[in-house]
Amino acid sequence: MERLSKHLGGPRLWIKRDDCTGLSSGGNKTRKLEFLMGDALAQGAGTIITQGAIQSNHARQTAAAAARLGLECHLLLEDRTGNNAPDYTLNGNVLLDRLHGASVSKRPGGADMNAEMEALAADLRAKGKKPYVIPGGGSNPVGALGYANCALELVAQANERGLKIYHVIHATGSAGTQAGFVTGLVAINANIPVLGIGVRAPKEKQEQAVFDLAVRTAEYMGAPGIVKREHIAANTDYVGPGYGLPTEGMAEAVKLLARFEGILLDPVYTGKGMAGLIDLVRKGFFPKDSDVVFLHTGGSAGLFAYPDVFDLPTYS
Ligand SMILES: *Cc1c(COP(=O)(O)O)cnc(C)c1O
């Protein structure tokens, strides 16, 4: 990102475009779904159930993957933000969920979403269907394999161009991305530190969730014990008032990427992740002549659920 790097005065910032993963409007969940959907098909499932926030990118990519494979898809969407604006409840990812043919149903904030999915699965089984339940964010050891794969891909791409990566930064939520990514890096001794920028939980809780899932992923990969607690780092200073609630830093980051690089971020994850990266750059966290990679995890469809937070000029 030459123009953004110059604007911020270094380091050299690079971007790994997992917003271009191919299904629907892209995003990180597609890599997880490659393995989760493979598992569902191997088990003979015909119906997929998953859950997320109302503007869940994971739900939208699951709907798209199910469409691609000819599977039925049920999405349970939790009202985590209390935002009742029509753009929030019907536009953005929700518009795409319905366009991909999924059934969507809402649950109140704080509902036990795993229990809700199990209840729906029991109903569908009673009707003779074979449901496959995907946890929120696709974050279990099967889904995390997608990000172990991404780590191998990124290191191969860096090696091809002789790039020595000083640090990788990305937004972290349900933990599968960071858990899989770190496990992949550690498995090949890449020696590249990763920092997750939190969007919901406090630091201790976020790091513990990532570590626990990384340990299980390493076991599932056949490499038990390789991930240590010190491999896992999260910075949760950029959450602001809460999950899915806008911050000034997020709005600035979304606008900077749009105007300096022609790249779309999102209000819930990558906008806050990039706000963290920008702030750390300004604080001198990275040497000026180093190469830092932002892993773009997608989410741009969510922009259309938040049309009023960017303070944009109207027609001139
Ligand atoms: C889900 C998501 C994340 C976080 O990934 P996790 O694996 O849940 O930690 C980051 N960015 C976007 C756009 C997402 O949709």
PDBQT file of the ligand as one rigid body, heavy atoms in Angstrom, charges set to zero:
ROOT
HETATM    1  C1  LIG A 401     -15.195 -12.867  11.194  1.00  0.00    +0.000 C 
HETATM    2  C2  LIG A 401     -14.377 -11.721  10.749  1.00  0.00    +0.000 A 
HETATM    3  C3  LIG A 401     -13.145 -11.420  11.370  1.00  0.00    +0.000 A 
HETATM    4  C4  LIG A 401     -12.627 -12.148  12.568  1.00  0.00    +0.000 C 
HETATM    5  O1  LIG A 401     -12.232 -13.460  12.292  1.00  0.00    +0.000 OA
HETATM    6  P1  LIG A 401     -12.358 -14.552  13.458  1.00  0.00    +0.000 P 
HETATM    7  O2  LIG A 401     -11.869 -15.785  12.836  1.00  0.00    +0.000 OA
HETATM    8  O3  LIG A 401     -13.823 -14.581  13.831  1.00  0.00    +0.000 OA
HETATM    9  O4  LIG A 401     -11.538 -14.087  14.604  1.00  0.00    +0.000 OA
HETATM   10  C5  LIG A 401     -12.392 -10.381  10.869  1.00  0.00    +0.000 A 
HETATM   11  N1  LIG A 401     -12.833  -9.644   9.829  1.00  0.00    +0.000 NA
HETATM   12  C6  LIG A 401     -14.006  -9.890   9.225  1.00  0.00    +0.000 A 
HETATM   13  C7  LIG A 401     -14.424  -9.000   8.116  1.00  0.00    +0.000 C 
HETATM   14  C8  LIG A 401     -14.817 -10.930   9.663  1.00  0.00    +0.000 A 
HETATM   15  O5  LIG A 401     -15.994 -11.158   9.067  1.00  0.00    +0.000 OA
ENDROOT
TORSDOF 0
